[in-house]
Amino acid sequence: MAFGGNKTKLIDELLEKTSGCNNGMGGSASISSKKIKMYGHDGLMGSNGPIGVGACFATKKPTIIFLGDAAAEEDYVLGALGWASTKKLPILIVVEDNNLSILTEKKVRRNWEMPQVAKAFKMNGFDLDDNPKNIYKYSKYFFKRPCLLNINTNRIYWHAGAGKDSERTFDRYKFEKKKLGSAAKLIDLKTKKLIKDLWQKRLEK
């Protein structure tokens, strides 16, 4: 959602440090801080939807909400979208749509799409891939009135568990490695070193 202010406390929270904005106990999903203007969910899937709408209604400041395609199905999320539209709030809802709720595909769960819901609520609603250039095309609609972007994304690993998605699923990591060629190996080594260093720091705390 909306973000600003002390970025150090946010990073510390993601690293589970006691100096984090939620003393290291909120994690990535439940970050909440008035100072950095960021609000996570309260433990219920998708509850950051109504929380974000409430924050936007109270402040009237541009706000961004991030949801998964399954979280967006929760009844309180849909009710919050209706409220945001009614009040013409300067809000952007980003649905990260990987077609899966854990391992259950959308076609099993529903016969509608989020852009259709947005339009039913008289909001701008768009379906697009995760190419930054394509996302930028819609920026002219941001924060003038409620807008929803359903961005089709992909994942490598399961939401819960250690398995991988089907080989039929587009694997962005493999795609990027192929595109980068020899540079990918260097990036991999730097990433592994960064992760190793971060874990070492945690162990030394």
WONOR-V623657 format. One record per backbone hydrogen bond with DSSP energy under -1.0 kcal/mol. CO is the residue of the C=O (numbers start at 1). NH is the residue of the N-H. If there is no record, write none. Layout:
# WONOR-V623657
[[CO;NH] [CO;NH]]
This chain:
# WONOR-V623657
[[7;11] [8;12] [9;13] [9;21] [10;14] [11;15] [12;17] [13;16] [17;20] [20;23] [22;25] [26;30] [29;41] [31;40] [33;38] [36;4] [38;33] [44;47] [46;49] [47;51] [48;52] [49;53] [50;54] [51;55] [52;56] [53;57] [54;58] [55;59] [56;60] [63;92] [65;94] [67;96] [68;72] [70;73] [71;74] [74;78] [75;79] [76;80] [77;81] [78;82] [79;83] [80;84] [81;85] [82;86] [83;87] [84;89] [89;91] [90;63] [91;147] [92;65] [93;149] [94;67] [95;97] [95;151] [96;69] [97;153] [99;106] [101;103] [101;104] [104;101] [105;108] [106;110] [113;117] [114;118] [115;119] [116;120] [117;121] [118;123] [119;122] [124;148] [126;150] [128;152] [131;135] [132;136] [133;137] [135;138] [136;139] [138;141] [139;142] [146;124] [147;93] [148;126] [149;95] [150;128] [151;97] [156;165] [163;158] [166;169] [171;175] [172;176] [173;177] [174;178] [175;179] [176;180] [177;181] [180;183] [181;184] [183;187] [184;188] [185;189] [186;190] [187;191] [188;192] [189;193] [190;194] [191;195] [192;196] [193;197] [194;198] [195;199] [196;200] [197;201] [198;202] [199;203] [200;204]]
